[in-house]
Amino acid sequence: FTIITSDNPRTEEPEKIRDLDFTVVQENELPEQLKLLIGEKKCNPFKLTYTGSDALYIVQGYGAQPTGGYSVTVKELWLAENAIYFCSELLGPKEGENVAQSMSYPYVAVKTEMLDLSVVFK
């Protein structure tokens, strides 16, 4: 018998139904329970979802960074038939930027419509 392998496995993304509207939520606007969860997890990279009373929160953290000056940008948030797809990116300090010389814990939290679907982090 013959075994056929591929260096390029098929990883087709499901069809996008639509982009989702979202708001980036500042720490002081997060539900208390979610703030506590983020505080517990922030030292290591993490991905989590939290269902509030009227919205879905999606949070991605990038763990401890050696200095300040980091930010996280949301690249995309969209709906497919069976899941929500979320992609963010960590941006480092700009060259020559004056940054705090202390550890930072960059993350992004977004609030979107309440949907009972799993979230796929890309």
C-alpha positions as CSV (number, residue, x, y, z in Angstrom):
1,F,0.0,0.0,0.0
2,T,1.0,3.6,-0.4
3,I,0.9,6.4,2.1
4,I,0.5,9.8,0.6
5,T,1.4,12.8,2.7
6,S,1.2,16.4,2.1
7,D,3.4,19.3,3.3
8,N,0.5,21.6,2.8
9,P,-2.6,20.2,4.6
10,R,-5.8,21.8,3.5
11,T,-6.9,24.4,6.1
12,E,-9.7,26.1,4.3
13,E,-11.5,28.7,6.2
14,P,-15.2,28.6,6.3
15,E,-17.1,31.1,4.3
16,K,-17.5,34.5,5.9
17,I,-21.1,35.5,6.5
18,R,-20.3,39.0,7.6
19,D,-17.9,41.1,9.6
20,L,-19.0,41.7,13.2
21,D,-19.2,45.2,14.7
22,F,-17.2,45.5,17.9
23,T,-16.0,48.0,20.4
24,V,-12.5,47.8,22.0
25,V,-13.3,48.0,25.8
26,Q,-10.9,49.7,28.2
27,E,-10.1,48.0,31.5
28,N,-12.3,50.4,33.6
29,E,-15.3,49.5,31.4
30,L,-15.0,45.7,31.7
31,P,-17.3,43.6,34.0
32,E,-15.7,43.0,37.4
33,Q,-15.6,39.2,36.9
34,L,-13.8,39.6,33.6
35,K,-11.2,42.0,35.1
36,L,-10.5,39.4,37.7
37,L,-10.0,36.6,35.1
38,I,-7.7,38.8,33.0
39,G,-5.7,39.7,36.2
40,E,-5.2,35.9,36.9
41,K,-4.1,35.1,33.4
42,K,-2.2,38.2,32.3
43,C,1.4,36.9,33.0
44,N,1.1,34.3,30.2
45,P,-0.5,34.5,26.7
46,F,-4.2,33.7,27.0
47,K,-7.4,33.7,25.0
48,L,-10.8,33.8,26.6
49,T,-14.4,34.7,26.0
50,Y,-16.9,36.0,28.5
51,T,-20.6,36.3,28.2
52,G,-22.0,39.4,29.8
53,S,-25.7,40.2,30.3
54,D,-26.1,41.7,26.8
55,A,-22.8,41.1,25.0
56,L,-20.0,38.7,24.2
57,Y,-16.5,39.8,25.2
58,I,-13.5,38.3,23.4
59,V,-10.1,38.8,25.1
60,Q,-6.6,38.0,23.9
61,G,-3.5,38.7,26.0
62,Y,0.1,38.4,25.0
63,G,1.7,37.7,28.4
64,A,4.5,39.6,30.1
65,Q,6.5,41.9,28.0
66,P,9.8,43.4,29.2
67,T,8.8,47.1,28.8
68,G,5.9,49.4,28.1
69,G,5.0,50.7,24.7
70,Y,3.2,47.5,23.4
71,S,-0.2,47.6,22.0
72,V,-2.6,45.1,20.5
73,T,-4.7,45.7,17.4
74,V,-7.7,43.8,16.2
75,K,-7.1,42.6,12.6
76,E,-10.5,41.0,12.0
77,L,-13.6,39.8,13.7
78,W,-16.1,37.9,11.6
79,L,-19.0,35.5,11.6
80,A,-19.0,32.1,9.8
81,E,-21.8,29.5,9.9
82,N,-20.5,27.6,12.9
83,A,-18.1,30.0,14.7
84,I,-16.8,33.5,15.3
85,Y,-13.3,34.2,14.0
86,F,-11.0,36.6,15.8
87,C,-7.5,37.8,14.9
88,S,-5.4,40.3,16.8
89,E,-1.7,41.3,16.6
90,L,0.8,42.4,19.2
91,L,2.7,45.6,18.2
92,G,5.9,46.4,19.8
93,P,7.3,49.9,20.8
94,K,8.4,52.0,17.9
95,E,12.2,52.3,17.5
96,G,13.5,55.2,19.7
97,E,10.2,55.5,21.5
98,N,10.6,56.4,25.2
99,V,8.9,53.5,27.0
100,A,8.4,52.5,30.7
101,Q,11.2,50.2,31.7
102,S,8.9,47.9,33.6
103,M,7.0,44.8,32.7
104,S,3.7,45.3,30.8
105,Y,0.9,42.9,30.1
106,P,-0.7,43.9,26.8
107,Y,-4.1,42.5,25.9
108,V,-7.2,43.5,23.9
109,A,-10.8,43.1,25.0
110,V,-13.6,43.6,22.5
111,K,-17.3,43.7,23.0
112,T,-19.6,42.4,20.3
113,E,-23.2,41.2,19.8
114,M,-24.3,38.2,21.8
115,L,-23.9,35.1,19.7
116,D,-24.0,31.5,21.0
117,L,-21.1,30.3,18.9
118,S,-17.5,29.2,19.7
119,V,-14.7,31.7,19.0
120,V,-11.7,30.6,16.9
121,F,-8.6,32.7,17.6
122,K,-6.3,33.0,14.6
